[in-house]
Amino acid sequence: MSLSIQATWLRGDIRSKLSGISKAKFKFIELTENDLIDAKEDGEDLKALLFEYGLRLSIFEISSNLQGINNNPDKETIKKIDLKFEAAKSLGSKLILLKSTILKQNYLDCSSIERALKYIALRASYFRVRVAYMSIPTDFSIGNVDPAIKTIESIGSPYLGLAINSLYALSNGSRPSELRDVPIHSIFHVQLCDGYVQQPASEEQSSHSDMLPGQGNLNLAGFVKVIAASGYKGSWSLAKIDSKKAKKSFIDNAYDAYRALVNLLDEVERSHPQIKFETPNMPARVYTSGVEFLEFSVDDESHYQITQILSSLCFRMERKHISKAVELWRQGSVNIVLNNEKKGFSRSSFLEHGPSLCAIGLRVRDSADTVERASALGASLFSQAVGSSELEIPAINGVGESLVYFIDEQSDLHRVWDIEFNPVTKSEAVQPCGVRRIDHIAQTMKFDEMQSWLLYYISTFEMEKKPVVDVIDPSGVIYSQVLESPEGEVRLNLNGADNSETFASKFLTSRFGAGTQHIALLSDDIFETSKILEASRFERLQMPDGYYNDLKQKYGLAEDFVNKLQASNILYTKNNGEYFQIYSAPIFDGFFFEIVERRDQYQGYGARNASARLAAQSNYKQADRTAYV
């Protein structure tokens, strides 16, 4: 069962597409008539180009209006059909995809469609190729799998079968189990495309939902399981439902597609060991038990800035690196590393992006397994020279050219603070403010990048996604995608920004790319924490009076309670629990800290407060107290 991808997922000319697909480890590809028309090469030359890149054609898609085809088609119709078959043969294709293109104004009844397909099957037998027929939802006369398969079975030709696309099959709410009765010998080709369950499933609606597996909410694992368990041995191909509208949903690289497809098939294979796919052997998705550290790249000036805010947050410098200009600041289980080295990755990151969070360390069960899985899914590994007394911590490249390190207890990695760092002597005692651990990490990127990093996280780690939330910015909309580990030990908030005027987009511009924009720290008592922060001169974001007036009316809160919130600039929301937030004043062109408290199993992130926070940050900027953008 080979892995395939439709070329229309990618931008560029045919050569660049083939190169990218080959580099991403695909061995099979889908091409369409438009690919052949747009290419400078003819069929034979394109066939040679496929061979050059180590690719084989899984299927060649043609378009043909079934109207006009009957038992006795005219010569012009015969010529058009034969030319399409000849084009497929010139490419070496033994399988042709025929999508029905019947429009409502050209209604054909099932008997007419059957006559047309019978003729197609006859010509296919002449050219010794097989045809996989796909009916689309606008074909209300034969618009789903059941009537289509009945027509194909009625014709009974070994040269005519069915092509099934998961988006067409599932987006109207149908269950994968409904495919169990489809005769497996009639399924010639399977296409995988994610999207959203919607009523009704129509081509117009679905064409806005071309997504890679994992990006939507369709039950693709169930879809694959049912078809594979029935004995299907053909290709599993990533394909859009309408290649003519491909420009609406390009992906930046084929690695995302490969990662999405392999992760999906791996999920099915692990839950049903009797099913085997042509996927790489790799460990299971990795369980992350927490964030071990956050590392900032700084210079002398930005080092002073961040140490001021860390001190006001009641962090304490506890250790210094044995040989480098690197410090460990700590409170509770939160470890923050400040790297002021003049060479190495951190310095390169600083020169490229300015002061910023350049690395995240995650606690995992087995770092070697983590790197092995990430690498098998196309992630690029990172390494640099280390000193004789230093540990080589496994790492991969992450969001915005940052790094993700992996710390486990299988080796000495979890002892990194004892091995590489010396305790700071005679340090002044600091009263903690009550921060226990990292609640969540918010990373900002372009919307297309958000889709890519979503796949990166959910395919590598045991993380589940929440529904996308639209956050209203004074200058546009930001799309927020939350990912969480099973017990909430690691929470990520991916923010996709398209409008260049939003604060998130300006953050991207200021640091020349995606990155971590804020860190949320968890407290068990927000009011006690606030009291201690007040004494330590922590500069917090000032919220407008109108926010608290609205808060009182929205929730019917007691006036004393609202006054208590307002006095400390604490934001509040509730939904099956309560959530409290304090924001720091921003630094580093838009980076900021957040302190939160969750009560009664509150699971959200205060989305209702986001617009108020953004407005307050806008006011802060206008006051010229920072270079925040």
C-alpha angles and dihedrals in degrees: 000000000000129000116238140174134200112242092224090076089076136065124233139046122318094265094054090046093052091047093052093045092049093049089052089061098252115146099186133050139189117224130188135206088258090058089056093045093048095045121094088219126081122230097277093046091048089051088054090049090054089053090049091058095043094249133137128201113250094184140344116222120218130178124221133165105230092209110097092033115106138132091299109032119181123256094258092055091047090050093051093049094046092049089056091051091048090052090053092049091050089058092049093248117157093181128057127194114216115191117196111239101184114148125209091249089056096051116178124187121230093262091056091049090049091053090049094049091046089058091046089053090051093054090045090057089052092053092039094235131122124236123215109201121208121190116203127215095256087065091086090173093059101005105144142041099268101059091036092056091046089056093048092047090049091055090048098197120150086215095060125067144142133281115202126199115197094219093055091043099048112022093084090060097265117150123238089235089070088073094062093091095054108111105247093217088064096056106091100164139014125203124195122210127153128217140130132299107252140163119264110015107225133164092242093052095041094049088071091055105062100142137156117250109284096028095086134037104251118128094247094155090058091045093053093043094054094048096041093046090054090061105265110164102175132101126303101216132188105223141160117237092233118026090190089068094044095119090071093068114028118162119220096230142004091239089078090053093048091048092050095048097044092047091052094049091044090054091053094045093051093051093043109032092182088069115079129190134184093258129130119267108252141148121273123268110296124252111223115205098187150313111291098188148343118219126204125197109219144163126214095280097045090042088061091048096052095041088055092055093041090051091050088051087055096248116150129212102238105166144022127206115259094236110004139068091256127126134194117218117188145185124163106328093330114113117189119186121202112201117196097162116143095221139032132052097317092055092048089051091051093051091049101040108012122233107347147127102289102174143022124202116209127196111232136167095243122011093194091056090047094054091044093055094043091050093048088054093053103266115147116239123227130215137159135176115283131198125254092261096042132095123238100229113198112243143170131199114269142180117336095000091303123133134244113209124195123219121189139166094234089090140009092290093103088057093059093118091055096041102043102027136061121212116254110245126217093012117165116255113251125198108230116236093221101268108151107176146332111293098189145336121227118208123189124209143140114290093250089051089050090060090050096049091045088062091045093056101040094046096048102036137039093257131138125208128229124215115283114262124207110226114200113227120188087247103036146314130310119199114221122200118185123205123188138183114235096268097029094254089134121031123179127188113200112197117198116200126189104159108083091214098060119102090243092055092048089051088056091050095048094052096035096242148001122329149138110300102180145009122212117209121202123232128181093212116030094186095052089045090050091051092053092045090053090057092048092052095244109179108227132186112267114232121212119252091240090066092063094044089055091044092056092052096042097055102020091239124179113262093235091054093049091048089052090053093046094049089060098034090242118162120217140195137156137204116152085337139008132276128196126192138188120184128204123225107267125259135180095039095306111344116129144167127236129200116205140179124201121203131189096004096305105180104183134089104233095264090166089062096050096090091050091049092049091050090050091050089050089054090048091054093048090053087063093230093130142010089250115152 
